[in-house]
């Protein structure tokens, strides 16, 4: 926990009543340099047959890019996100707590948690519940970020007088690419980790400014001017504002016991 703010409290403030913050963040990732975008890359590695449950499904963007082959169930804690998820064709949608899923034991063949665990106060409790609802032999897929993910954006915090900009989601519960494989292994077998190779090359200030505003709220005129100056100086010097990414997919199997 950082500054007394829990992971769930931060998630509530960011996502409970709006999809705009998440949409602004996804928009920045459209400047990735890997021609194989995140959702396509992820879809090739996900368990998509049988009964598939995505926990913390957000706006459902994954299912605009990936086709599932069985029953699809989408959950989120946010009423605003659930309203968007109901637009996904053929999906069942439930609003619920990720650590207290309203399903019987062994109900599903696959659980997907894409950038979800760092929003939870007790990610280990969620992993236990993921194992509970999976059938023996069922598959888990969890995506998380490394401690150095998008670190170049941190330099803009001091520029706008907002050092909290450098506080990343994992600071609340230490869910990172470095720590999460061991947490998964406490409940699952056959744990593997694969890094998605990508970085951002952003040609203008606006997408970065929108990303920052999605984290801390609307920028003042002075903050926007200072951030724009710093961003454009980097673009003038290097051609684009480059941001390194560090995202991994952790896959695992529910054991027979």
N, C-alpha and C positions, 0 to 999 in steps of 0.2 A: 504494500500500500504506500502511496506517495501523498504527503500533505493531507492525510485523513480522508482522501477520496477513494472509495472502493471502485473496483472494476465495474461492478453492476451499476453503481450510481453514475459513473461516467457514461456507460452505455445508454442508460435511461435518458440522460440529458442530451445525448447526441442523436438518438434514434427513435425514442418512443413516439414522438408526434410528427416526425418528418422523415421522408426518404431523401431529402435534398443533400444532406451531408454525405451520405454514402454515394450518391450519384456524382457529386463533385469529386470525390476521391477516385472513383472508378474512371472518371473522365481523364484524370491525369495519367492513368496507366495506359491510356490509348496511345501514348507517345513511346511505348516500349519499342526497343530496337530488334527484338526477336520477332521474325516474321510469323512465327507460330504463336499466336496470342495465348494468354494464360488459360482462358476457358477451353480452347481447343486442345491445348497441351494437357490440361487437367482431365478433360473428358476421355482422352485416350487411355488414361490410367485408372479411371474410376470403375468400381464394380457397379454395373448398371442393370443387371438382370434381377428378376425376382422382385421382392418387396424392398424398395429403396427409401430410406429416410434421410432427409437432409435437415440437420439441426442448425438453427441460426441462418436460415436461407436468405435473409435480407430481401432484396428486390426480385429474387428469382432469376437474375441475369444468366446464371449458369444454364438454365433450362431453355433460354432463348438460343443457345449455341450448341447444346448437347441433347441428343434424344435418349430417353430412357426406354427400356424394353419390358418393363413390368409395371407394377403399381408404384406410384410416386407419392410420398407423403412429405410435406414441407412444414417446418415449424419455425416460429420466431416468438420472442417475448413482446415485440413491438406491435401495437395495433396498426400503426401506419404501414409497417412492412407486411403484415398479414393481409392488409387490403390489397397491396400490390401482388402478393403471392397468389391471390385468388384469380388473377388474370392468367396464370400459367395453365394452359390447356391440360385437362385430365388429372390435375394434381389435387390431392386432399390437403387441406390447410388447417393447422391447429396452432392456437396461441398457447404457449406453455413455457415452463422453466426447463432449460437444457439439462439440469441436474435431476429433474423429477419428471421424466417423460411419462405421459399417460398411456403406456402400452404394457401389455403383459410380457412376461419373460419369454424370450425366444420368438418375438413377433416378426422380426424383419431379417432380411438377408444381407443388408448393407446399411452402414451408417456413414454419412458424409458430414464433416464439420469444417467448412472452408472459412478460415479467418474468424473463428468463433470463440475458441477457448480463452483468448486473452480478454474477453468481455465478462468472464465469469469470476465470481469471488472464490469459488472452490472448483477449479478445473478437474481435480482428481475425483471429486464426487461425480462430475459429469462423465468422466471416462468410465467409472464403475457402472453408471447407469447405461452408457452405450453398450458395455459388455453384457449387461443384464438383458437388454431388449434384443440383442443379436442372437440368432440361432447358432448352435455349435457349427464351426466352420465358416460362419459369416465374416464379412470383411469390413474393416474400418479404414477410412481415408480422412486424414486430418491435415490441413494446410496451416502453417504458422510462419512467422517471419523471424529472421535472425536479429541479434542485438544491433548490428550495423545497417539494418535495412533503411534505405532512404536517408542516411545520416547527413547528406548534403543539405537537406532542408533545415537541419538544426541550426545552421549558421545564421538563418534569418531571424531566429528568436531574439538575440541581442540587438539586431538591427532595428526591430520594431518595439524594443523595450518589453519583450514578453518572453522571459526565460522558460516559462512553462511550455513553450512550443517544443522544447527538446524532450519533454516528458512523453515517452511512447507508451502504447497500451500495455506492453509487457511489464512496465515498472509497477503496475498494480498487483500482479500475481506471478511474475517471472515465467510466463509462458513464452518460450522462444524456440528457435530451431536448435539451440544448443541444449536446452533442458527437457524439451518435450518428448524426445524418443525414449528416455528412461521412464518418464511418467507413463507413457503408453505401454511400455514393456511390463509394467507392474500389473497390467490387467489383460494383456494380449500376448500372442506368440507371433513368430515370423515377422518381426518388425523390420521394415526397410525404410530408408530415407533417400529421396531424390531431390536435388536442387533444380529449380527452374532457372535456366540461364537467360538473364535479361537485365537491361538497364534502360532508364528513360533518357531521351534526348529531346528536351522541350524547347521549341524555337521562339517562344514569346512568354511574356510575364503573366498574362491573364490566367492560364490554367493553374499556375503555381499560387497566385493570389487567391483564387477560388478554393484551392485545397487548404491553404492556411486559414481562410475564413471559416471553412467547414469544421476546423478544429477548435477555434477560439471565439468564433462569432464575428460579426461584421468589423472590418478594420476601420479605424479612423482615417481621415484624409491624410494626416501626417504619417501614420503607419503604412498606408498603402503607398505613399510617395517614397518613403524610405526603402520599403521592400522592393518596389519596382526599380528604383535606382540600382540597388545591389544586384538584382536578377539580371537587368539589362547590361550591367557592366560585365557580368560573367558571359552573357550571350555574345556581346561585342568582342570579347577576348577569345572565346573558344568556339563560336558559331552556334552553340546551343547550351542550355543549362542542363548538364548531365547529372543524373541521380542514379546511384547504384542501388540495385535491389538484391534482397536476400530472402527468398521465399522457398520453402521446402514442402514436399508432400510426404507425409509419413503414412505408410500403409501397414496393416497388421491383420491378424486372424484371431477370431474368437475361438479359444480352445474348447475341447470337448467337455470340460468340467467347469 
